[in-house]
Amino acid sequence: MEIFNDAFIAGCSALGAGIAMIAGMGPGIGQGYAAGQGTAAVGRNPGAKGSIMSTMILGQAVAETTGLYSLVIAILLLFVNPLI
């Protein structure tokens, strides 16, 4: 029995894609926390709404890149199998 057959490689690719998507939880939690803190800051100082919101959106965009990179890695692992 050959250990590196097509089913084994496909299974490992699916497992790796699932592990890669765990990285999507971090940005979701971070963005929720940032939105909550931004809302609290606007509640304390409504006059600074513009600068608070722009800083919050920039921070959320930077945090989202981690989730997007993990999604790209997961898609590559699922659909690009050069060994099969």
One Martini backbone bead per residue (centre of mass of N, CA, C, O) as a GRO file, in nm:
protein
   84
    1MET     BB    1   0.093   0.039   0.026
    2GLU     BB    2   0.057   0.361  -0.061
    3ILE     BB    3   0.078   0.658   0.124
    4PHE     BB    4   0.086   0.862  -0.144
    5ASN     BB    5  -0.205   0.909  -0.229
    6ASP     BB    6  -0.473   1.086  -0.337
    7ALA     BB    7  -0.643   1.077  -0.072
    8PHE     BB    8  -0.424   1.172   0.124
    9ILE     BB    9  -0.370   1.448  -0.009
   10ALA     BB   10  -0.662   1.554   0.005
   11GLY     BB   11  -0.690   1.530   0.314
   12CYS     BB   12  -0.453   1.718   0.390
   13SER     BB   13  -0.565   1.965   0.242
   14ALA     BB   14  -0.828   1.988   0.406
   15LEU     BB   15  -0.692   2.014   0.682
   16GLY     BB   16  -0.525   2.268   0.615
   17ALA     BB   17  -0.770   2.448   0.545
   18GLY     BB   18  -0.901   2.436   0.824
   19ILE     BB   19  -0.662   2.555   0.980
   20ALA     BB   20  -0.648   2.822   0.820
   21MET     BB   21  -0.948   2.917   0.909
   22ILE     BB   22  -0.885   2.982   1.206
   23ALA     BB   23  -0.764   3.268   1.135
   24GLY     BB   24  -1.061   3.403   1.106
   25MET     BB   25  -1.124   3.461   1.412
   26GLY     BB   26  -0.939   3.696   1.490
   27PRO     BB   27  -1.053   3.929   1.315
   28GLY     BB   28  -1.341   3.914   1.427
   29ILE     BB   29  -1.274   3.984   1.718
   30GLY     BB   30  -1.112   4.246   1.663
   31GLN     BB   31  -1.340   4.403   1.517
   32GLY     BB   32  -1.545   4.397   1.745
   33TYR     BB   33  -1.371   4.542   1.951
   34ALA     BB   34  -1.319   4.801   1.784
   35ALA     BB   35  -1.617   4.882   1.753
   36GLY     BB   36  -1.676   4.910   2.055
   37GLN     BB   37  -1.457   5.123   2.118
   38GLY     BB   38  -1.554   5.332   1.910
   39THR     BB   39  -1.835   5.373   2.031
   40ALA     BB   40  -1.737   5.464   2.310
   41ALA     BB   41  -1.572   5.710   2.209
   42VAL     BB   42  -1.813   5.859   2.077
   43GLY     BB   43  -1.977   5.879   2.341
   44ARG     BB   44  -1.760   6.061   2.490
   45ASN     BB   45  -1.672   6.206   2.185
   46PRO     BB   46  -1.855   6.336   1.932
   47GLY     BB   47  -1.649   6.541   1.792
   48ALA     BB   48  -1.441   6.280   1.712
   49LYS     BB   49  -1.574   6.091   1.496
   50GLY     BB   50  -1.400   6.105   1.238
   51SER     BB   51  -1.123   6.005   1.357
   52ILE     BB   52  -1.225   5.747   1.487
   53MET     BB   53  -1.345   5.608   1.235
   54SER     BB   54  -1.092   5.611   1.053
   55THR     BB   55  -0.910   5.450   1.246
   56MET     BB   56  -1.093   5.200   1.272
   57ILE     BB   57  -1.107   5.123   0.969
   58LEU     BB   58  -0.804   5.087   0.930
   59GLY     BB   59  -0.769   4.864   1.145
   60GLN     BB   60  -0.972   4.663   1.016
   61ALA     BB   61  -0.826   4.632   0.745
   62VAL     BB   62  -0.567   4.513   0.864
   63ALA     BB   63  -0.706   4.270   1.008
   64GLU     BB   64  -0.838   4.139   0.746
   65THR     BB   65  -0.585   4.029   0.596
   66THR     BB   66  -0.555   3.766   0.752
   67GLY     BB   67  -0.821   3.635   0.658
   68LEU     BB   68  -0.760   3.652   0.352
   69TYR     BB   69  -0.502   3.483   0.352
   70SER     BB   70  -0.634   3.225   0.465
   71LEU     BB   71  -0.834   3.191   0.232
   72VAL     BB   72  -0.628   3.159   0.006
   73ILE     BB   73  -0.487   2.911   0.123
   74ALA     BB   74  -0.738   2.728   0.132
   75ILE     BB   75  -0.800   2.735  -0.172
   76LEU     BB   76  -0.529   2.624  -0.264
   77LEU     BB   77  -0.548   2.352  -0.108
   78LEU     BB   78  -0.819   2.254  -0.252
   79PHE     BB   79  -0.754   2.333  -0.585
   80VAL     BB   80  -0.424   2.295  -0.563
   81ASN     BB   81  -0.285   1.982  -0.682
   82PRO     BB   82   0.023   1.885  -0.798
   83LEU     BB   83   0.029   1.566  -0.699
   84ILE     BB   84  -0.236   1.456  -0.869
   0.00000   0.00000   0.00000
